[in-house]
């Protein structure tokens, strides 16, 4: 029996992680936080995961725990964290734990300054329609998905929305550096000054490292209208194969966008050049795991970006 304790479970991502882990057989999840607001409170309660009391309780940390997972805002002096370190327990950030749970699977990671959620949702939509079991992380509440995270024993594929920002107060590596994908999609780079990346060069370096951390013989899919990405692909590791994408052939008729393919025109529920580019990036990612173009086009027509 694996016993996992999550410190700071009240955030949108962490409470979804608690629910996802609890659904795996042979796992028991406990958690803590100083305050948990809706909708996390009701969702944790519904799954029997809501802490009995709010606050930090180091006495709940014991040697019988298989792992401690830290929320993003856990401070270095957190009493539960200090107790876990004292006992020599395994301590993980969320992205590190997701990697460990999927290290034997084919990981598809979508990164970039924009469009990550949309492409991730597109890939999940297609794989879902093809009934391909998939683990995933997506940073939004989507219709037809009752959890932002899924972890399972049976799936051979994991699709993660990759975030370039700091993992936690205890770990200043970007989240997407932990995932080490076999297949990566990069949508584009749009730097804005922030506390984490005050210069463009510092921001760009995180994407270079992300590419360098890909598994051997990785497949990198990128938008070739982005000059930063084009420059990065000129200096790839020799074993990484790059696939460029841009706006696919299409036509607008009576207010509807049609994707032009070799066999037929596919009516879409989405429109706009950027969404068309995202579709092309998603198609290339799916192709790397054996989804044919016909299968992809048949599935993508009814994709909508509606969030729940």
C-alpha positions as CSV (number, residue, x, y, z in Angstrom):
1,X,0.0,0.0,0.0
2,X,1.4,3.4,-1.0
3,X,0.7,6.2,1.4
4,X,1.1,9.7,0.0
5,X,0.7,13.0,2.0
6,X,0.2,16.3,0.1
7,X,1.3,19.5,1.9
8,X,-0.9,22.4,0.7
9,X,-3.7,20.7,-1.2
10,X,-6.0,23.6,-1.6
11,X,-4.9,24.9,-4.9
12,X,-6.6,24.0,-8.2
13,X,-3.9,21.7,-9.3
14,X,-3.0,20.1,-6.0
15,X,-6.5,19.1,-5.0
16,X,-6.9,17.5,-8.5
17,X,-3.7,15.6,-7.9
18,X,-5.1,14.3,-4.6
19,X,-8.2,13.1,-6.3
20,X,-6.2,11.5,-9.2
21,X,-3.9,9.6,-6.9
22,X,-6.8,8.4,-4.6
23,X,-8.4,6.7,-7.7
24,X,-5.4,4.4,-8.1
25,X,-5.8,1.1,-6.3
26,X,-3.2,0.5,-3.5
27,X,-2.9,4.2,-2.8
28,X,-4.0,6.1,0.3
29,X,-3.9,9.9,0.2
30,X,-3.8,12.4,3.2
31,X,-3.4,16.1,2.9
32,X,-3.1,19.4,4.8
33,X,-3.5,23.1,4.3
34,X,-4.2,26.3,6.3
35,X,-7.2,27.2,4.2
36,X,-9.2,25.5,1.5
37,X,-11.7,27.4,-0.6
38,X,-14.3,26.3,-3.1
39,X,-14.5,24.4,-5.3
40,X,-11.5,22.5,-3.9
41,X,-13.2,22.1,-0.5
42,X,-16.4,20.5,-1.8
43,X,-14.5,18.3,-4.3
44,X,-12.0,17.0,-1.6
45,X,-14.9,16.4,0.8
46,X,-16.8,14.4,-1.9
47,X,-13.9,12.1,-2.4
48,X,-13.2,11.7,1.4
49,X,-10.0,13.7,1.1
50,X,-10.7,16.8,3.1
51,X,-8.4,17.3,6.1
52,X,-10.2,17.0,9.5
53,X,-8.7,20.3,10.6
54,X,-7.0,23.2,8.8
55,X,-3.4,23.9,9.6
56,X,0.0,22.2,9.7
57,X,0.3,19.1,11.9
58,X,3.9,17.6,11.9
59,X,2.6,14.7,14.0
60,X,0.8,13.5,10.9
61,X,4.1,12.9,9.2
62,X,5.6,9.5,9.9
63,X,7.9,6.9,8.5
64,X,5.0,4.9,7.0
65,X,4.5,7.5,4.3
66,X,5.8,6.5,0.8
67,X,6.0,10.1,-0.4
68,X,5.4,13.7,0.5
69,X,4.2,16.0,-2.4
70,X,4.6,19.8,-2.0
71,X,2.2,22.4,-3.2
72,X,3.7,25.4,-5.0
73,X,3.5,27.8,-2.1
74,X,4.9,25.6,0.7
75,X,7.5,27.6,2.6
76,X,10.9,26.1,3.5
77,X,10.1,26.4,7.2
78,X,6.7,24.6,6.9
79,X,6.5,22.3,10.1
80,X,5.3,19.3,8.1
81,X,8.1,19.7,5.5
82,X,10.7,20.0,8.3
83,X,9.4,16.8,9.9
84,X,9.5,15.0,6.6
85,X,13.1,16.0,6.1
86,X,14.0,15.0,9.6
87,X,12.6,11.5,9.0
88,X,14.3,11.2,5.6
89,X,11.1,10.8,3.6
90,X,10.9,11.0,-0.1
91,X,9.8,14.6,-0.9
92,X,8.6,15.6,-4.4
93,X,7.2,18.6,-6.2
94,X,4.0,17.9,-8.3
95,X,5.8,17.8,-11.7
96,X,8.5,15.5,-10.3
97,X,5.8,13.1,-8.9
98,X,4.0,13.1,-12.2
99,X,7.2,12.1,-14.0
100,X,7.8,9.3,-11.5
101,X,4.3,8.0,-12.0
102,X,4.7,8.0,-15.8
103,X,8.4,7.3,-16.4
104,X,7.6,4.0,-18.2
105,X,5.1,5.8,-20.5
106,X,5.4,7.9,-23.7
107,X,5.1,11.5,-22.5
108,X,3.8,14.2,-24.7
109,X,4.5,17.7,-23.2
110,X,3.0,20.9,-24.7
111,X,5.0,24.0,-23.8
112,X,5.2,27.6,-25.0
113,X,4.0,31.1,-23.8
114,X,0.5,30.6,-25.1
115,X,-1.9,27.9,-26.5
116,X,-0.7,25.1,-24.2
117,X,-4.2,24.4,-22.8
118,X,-5.8,24.4,-26.2
119,X,-3.3,22.0,-27.9
120,X,-3.4,19.7,-24.8
121,X,-7.2,19.7,-25.0
122,X,-7.1,18.9,-28.7
123,X,-4.8,15.9,-28.2
124,X,-6.9,14.6,-25.4
125,X,-10.1,15.1,-27.4
126,X,-8.7,13.0,-30.3
127,X,-7.2,10.3,-28.1
128,X,-10.5,10.1,-26.2
129,X,-12.6,9.7,-29.3
130,X,-10.2,6.9,-30.4
131,X,-10.6,5.3,-27.0
132,X,-6.8,5.5,-26.3
133,X,-6.3,5.4,-22.5
134,X,-4.2,8.5,-21.5
135,X,-2.8,10.0,-18.3
136,X,-2.8,13.7,-18.4
137,X,-2.4,17.1,-16.7
138,X,-4.3,20.1,-18.0
139,X,-4.5,23.5,-16.3
140,X,-8.1,24.2,-16.9
141,X,-11.5,22.7,-16.1
142,X,-12.8,21.2,-19.4
143,X,-16.2,19.8,-20.2
144,X,-16.3,16.0,-20.1
145,X,-13.3,15.9,-17.8
146,X,-14.1,15.7,-14.1
147,X,-10.5,16.1,-13.0
148,X,-7.5,18.1,-14.3
149,X,-5.2,15.2,-13.7
150,X,-5.5,11.5,-14.5
151,X,-3.0,8.8,-13.4
152,X,-3.6,5.1,-14.2
153,X,-1.9,1.7,-14.4
154,X,-3.1,0.8,-17.8
155,X,-2.3,3.8,-20.1
156,X,0.9,3.8,-22.0
157,X,0.7,7.5,-22.9
158,X,0.8,10.7,-20.8
159,X,-0.1,14.1,-22.1
160,X,1.1,17.0,-19.9
161,X,0.5,20.8,-20.2
162,X,4.0,22.1,-19.6
163,X,4.5,25.2,-17.5
164,X,7.8,27.2,-17.7
165,X,7.4,28.9,-14.3
166,X,8.9,28.0,-11.0
167,X,7.9,24.7,-9.4
168,X,7.7,25.7,-5.8
169,X,9.3,27.8,-3.1
170,X,11.6,24.9,-2.5
171,X,12.5,24.2,-6.1
172,X,13.2,27.0,-8.5
173,X,13.3,24.8,-11.6
174,X,10.6,25.3,-14.2
175,X,7.8,22.7,-14.0
176,X,8.3,21.4,-17.5
177,X,12.0,20.6,-16.9
178,X,10.9,17.6,-14.9
179,X,8.8,15.8,-17.6
180,X,11.6,14.7,-20.0
181,X,9.2,14.1,-22.9
182,X,9.7,11.7,-25.8
183,X,7.4,14.1,-27.8
184,X,7.3,17.8,-27.2
185,X,5.2,20.6,-28.8
186,X,6.3,24.2,-28.5
187,X,3.8,26.8,-29.6
188,X,5.8,30.0,-29.5
189,X,7.7,32.3,-27.2
190,X,6.3,35.7,-26.0
191,X,8.4,37.0,-23.1
192,X,7.1,39.6,-20.6
193,X,9.3,40.8,-17.7
194,X,8.5,39.0,-14.5
195,X,10.0,38.3,-11.1
196,X,11.1,34.9,-12.4
197,X,12.5,36.0,-15.8
198,X,13.6,39.6,-15.8
199,X,15.4,39.2,-19.2
200,X,14.5,37.6,-22.5
201,X,17.7,35.6,-22.5
202,X,16.8,34.0,-19.1
203,X,13.4,33.1,-20.4
204,X,14.7,31.6,-23.6
205,X,17.2,29.5,-21.7
206,X,14.4,27.6,-20.0
207,X,13.1,26.4,-23.3
208,X,16.5,25.4,-24.5
209,X,17.0,23.4,-21.4
210,X,13.5,21.8,-21.8
211,X,14.6,20.7,-25.3
212,X,17.9,19.4,-24.0
213,X,16.1,17.4,-21.3
214,X,14.0,15.4,-23.8
215,X,14.5,11.7,-23.9
216,X,16.9,10.1,-26.4
217,X,15.5,10.2,-30.0
218,X,12.9,12.8,-29.0
219,X,10.5,14.3,-31.4
220,X,10.2,18.1,-31.3
221,X,7.2,19.8,-32.9
222,X,7.3,23.5,-33.2
223,X,5.7,26.5,-34.9
224,X,8.1,27.7,-37.5
225,X,6.7,31.2,-37.6
226,X,8.3,31.8,-34.2
227,X,11.9,33.1,-34.8
228,X,13.1,32.1,-31.3
229,X,12.1,28.5,-31.9
230,X,13.5,28.4,-35.4
231,X,16.9,29.5,-34.0
232,X,16.7,26.8,-31.3
233,X,16.1,24.0,-33.8
234,X,19.3,24.9,-35.6
235,X,21.3,23.7,-32.6
236,X,19.4,20.6,-31.5
237,X,21.0,17.4,-30.1
238,X,21.8,15.1,-33.0
239,X,19.3,12.5,-31.9
240,X,16.3,14.8,-31.7
241,X,14.1,15.0,-34.8
242,X,12.2,18.3,-35.4
243,X,8.9,18.8,-37.2
244,X,7.8,22.3,-38.1
245,X,4.2,23.3,-38.4
246,X,2.3,26.4,-39.5
247,X,-1.2,27.3,-40.7
248,X,-2.7,24.4,-42.6
249,X,-4.7,24.8,-45.8
250,X,-8.2,25.9,-45.0
251,X,-11.2,27.7,-46.4
252,X,-14.0,29.8,-44.8
253,X,-17.5,29.3,-46.2
254,X,-20.7,30.8,-44.8
255,X,-18.9,31.7,-41.6
256,X,-17.5,28.2,-41.0
257,X,-13.9,27.2,-41.2
258,X,-13.1,24.1,-43.3
259,X,-9.8,22.2,-43.0
260,X,-8.7,21.1,-46.4
261,X,-7.2,17.6,-46.4
262,X,-6.3,15.1,-49.2
263,X,-9.6,13.3,-48.9
264,X,-12.2,15.9,-47.8
265,X,-12.8,19.3,-46.3
266,X,-13.4,19.0,-42.6
267,X,-15.8,21.4,-41.0
268,X,-14.5,22.8,-37.7
269,X,-16.1,24.2,-34.6
270,X,-13.1,26.5,-34.0
271,X,-11.8,29.3,-36.2
272,X,-8.9,31.7,-36.5
273,X,-5.4,31.2,-37.7
274,X,-3.9,30.4,-34.3
275,X,-6.4,27.6,-33.6
276,X,-5.6,26.2,-37.0
277,X,-2.0,26.2,-36.1
278,X,-2.7,24.5,-32.9
279,X,-4.7,21.8,-34.8
280,X,-1.6,21.1,-36.9
281,X,0.7,20.9,-33.9
282,X,-1.8,18.5,-32.3
283,X,-2.0,16.4,-35.5
284,X,1.8,16.0,-35.6
285,X,2.0,15.0,-31.9
286,X,-0.7,12.4,-32.4
287,X,1.0,11.1,-35.5
288,X,4.1,10.3,-33.4
289,X,2.1,7.7,-31.4
290,X,0.5,6.0,-34.4
291,X,-2.7,8.1,-34.9
292,X,-3.2,8.3,-38.7
293,X,-4.2,11.6,-40.4
294,X,-7.6,10.1,-41.3
295,X,-8.2,9.2,-37.6
296,X,-7.1,12.6,-36.5
297,X,-9.2,14.6,-38.9
298,X,-12.3,12.5,-38.3
299,X,-12.0,13.2,-34.5
300,X,-11.0,16.9,-34.5
301,X,-14.0,18.2,-36.4
302,X,-16.2,18.4,-33.3
303,X,-13.6,19.8,-31.0
304,X,-14.6,22.9,-29.2
305,X,-12.6,25.0,-26.7
306,X,-15.5,25.3,-24.2
307,X,-14.3,25.3,-20.6
308,X,-16.7,24.1,-17.8
